[in-house]
Structures are given as C-alpha cells and as structure tokens.
Amino acid sequence: MNQRVNIKVAQPQAYQAMYALEGYLNATNLSKTHRELIKVRASQINGCAFCIDLHTKDALKLGETNQRIFLLNAWHEVDLFTQEEKALLALTEEITLITKEGVTDETYKNLEAFFSQEVIAQLIMAVIAINAWNRMAIATRMRP
C-alpha cells in the first residue's frame, strides 16, 4: 500500500493545529507514562501501526517495561498496572470505542477517585488527540 496525501505538506495549518494540541498536552499535569499508556492503548484499539510503533518506542525510552507493553491490551486481566492506570485505560478504551456505551458512570466515578476535574479534562483531551492522530495516520496510510 502506498502512502496517500501528506497532510503536513498539503495542509500545514491543520497539521500545526494538531501539534498545538500536543504542545498543550505536554504542558499539562499528566505524567509522560500516563500519556504514553493512553497513546499506545488507543493506537492498539484503532490498529494504527505507525502510532503503535512510535509510542511503544517512546514508552520504552521513558522506562516502561516490555512486559507491561506486551500485556497492555490485556491490562484488566493482570496486576501489572496500578488502579490509577487502570482508571485511565478504561477511559481510553471507552472514548476510543465511544459508540459502544460512551463513557460509563462507573468509569467516570473511578477516575474521580484518582484525578481532579482538571486532570480528568486533560486525560479526555489526551485520548481525543491520539484518536485524531490515529485516524490521520490510518487514512493516509502512514507506515512505521
């Protein structure tokens, strides 16, 4: 499969807007580990090879373990993730698969046990951002 339109070249203002969102997210209270877990998990669900490759490498550079990366798609079945991480992974899955149930009250209440309203808003924006990047990469057939 050939790569399609290069949005960065064809629509640089749109691409810069996406990067501005990343700049905002980098300045939030979210830990780098949390941001990479969100990016990898959403990318797994969406089947975005480009983003899975990029963000698993970034996570490993930050000190994430191979075992946690290997088992991320089964996070709810293992004890490798903290309850806080499980709360944000549940949010990631529910936003990424928004047409299933939306974000359930149970997931939202669980988030409130660990995060302030400000951080919950940041988490939601982080999930939205990686889903947008995944869709861009898949639609344009970006490859690792």
Summary of the structure (lengths in Angstrom):
residues: 144
radius of gyration: 15.2
end to end distance: 12.8
largest distance: 45.9
contacts: 407
relative contact order: 0.19
helix: 76%
strand: 0%
